[in-house]
Amino acid sequence: ATLTMIALAVIWRPLVIECVDPLFLRAVSHAGAPAHLAFLALVVINLVNGFQALGTLLAVGLMILPAGIAKFWARDITGMMMVAVAAAMLSGYAGLVLSFSTGVPSGPAIILVAAVLYVLSVLFGRFGGIIRKLLPAPHLEA
């Protein structure tokens, strides 16, 4: 995890630019392809480690659910990253507490908490939540 965080800090800027406009990154720098390949390598390494710790389906769920949660609470990439990290940390902590108190295995408990957070985000999310769309916004307010 520490090596992943260091590598992400190194490739952060080209990775964000590639997500927004890959053609611009190719025009101004040759860092796009190495950053993309490094990111894919990090995804594979972390996914394989997650397979050993949680199992196939749970590892994929733990990678996807926080990003899905963040989509409903932030619009820019920095906000999405912060929300995704907070959702993953909350899911991990609450899942371990749930596992300890009920005797449910820890992996499924963590994913269960993340899934509940995702459902709550779909319903009440600030950007695209179902309840938010049903209620009319005040005049001249986004």
N, C-alpha and C positions, 0 to 999 in steps of 0.2 A: 504494500500500500504506500509506503514511503517513497519507493522508487517510482511508482506511478505518479504520485503527486509532484515529484521533482521533474519528471519527464513532461508532465502536462504544463508545469510552469515554464519550461524551456520552449515548448512548441505552442503556447497559448495564443500569441498574437497571430501567427500565420494560420493557425487552425480556425480562429474566429473569422479572419478575413476570408478564408476559403469557404466557410459556411455561408457567408453573406454574398460574396462575389468572387468565384474562383477565377474568372477571366481577368479581373483586375489584378489578382495575386500573380497570375502567370505573366502579366504584362510588366509588373514592377519588380518581381523577385522570382528566384528559382527555388524558394523555400516551400512551395505548395506541395509538391510530390513527396519530399522527405517527411514533412510534417504529417501528411495524410497517411503515409506508410507507418510512421511511428505511432500514430493514433490507432490504426488498425491493429498493430502489434500489441499495444497496451490493452485494447479491447479483448483480443484473443487470450492474452496471458491472464487477465482478470477473470474472464469467463471460465477458463480451465480451472483456475483456483477456486472459483465459485462452484463449479461442478463437484469438486472434491469435498467442499464444505457443506453444500446445501443439496446437491442433486441438480439434474439438468433443468427441469422446469422451474424450480425455485430460483436458481441462479439467473435465468433469463428474466423471470418476474422481478427480481431485485434490481436488475439493470434497467428495465423498461418502466416500471410503475413510478419511480420518483420523477422521471422525465415527463410522464403523462400528467402527474400531479402538478408539476411546475408550469405546464402549458396553460393551466386554468388560472394561475395566480400572478403571472408576470408576462410582460410583453418583450422585454429586451433580453439578450442572452446572459448578461451578468445577473439580472434578477432571477432568471430561470435556473441558473447554476446555483444560486444561493438557496432558492426554494427547494430545488431537487436535493441538495445536500442536507438541508434541514429535515425534509420529509424522510430521507433515508435514515438519518440519525434517529429521528423520532420513532420510525417504524422498528428499527433495530432495538432501541431501548424498551419501547412498549411491548414489542414481541417477546423479548427476553423476560420481562416482568410477567407477562401473561403466561409464558411457558413455565416459569418457576412456580407461579401460584396455582396453575391448573393441571400441570403434569403433561401438557401437550408438547410434542417435540418442538424445539426452538425454531427450526427453519420454517415449517408451516405457520407457526405463530407470527413470525416476522412478516411473512408474505400476507397473512390474513390482515394484519394491522395496516400494511401498505395498501391492500385492496380496499379496506374500509376508508382510508384517507382518499383514495382515488374516487370512490363513489361519492364521498362528501364534496370533493372538488368538482366532479361533474354536476352535482346538484347546485352547489353554492359558490362555485368559482367566480372570481371577479371578472375574468375575461372568457366569456362563452359558457358560463354556468347556466343550467336550465332555468332555475328560479330567477336568476338575474335577467334572463331574456324575457321572462313572462311579466315581470314588473316593469312598468314604463319608467324611463329615466326622466328626471325633472328637466324642464325646458332649458336649452342651451348648456346642458351638462353631458359630458361623454360617459 
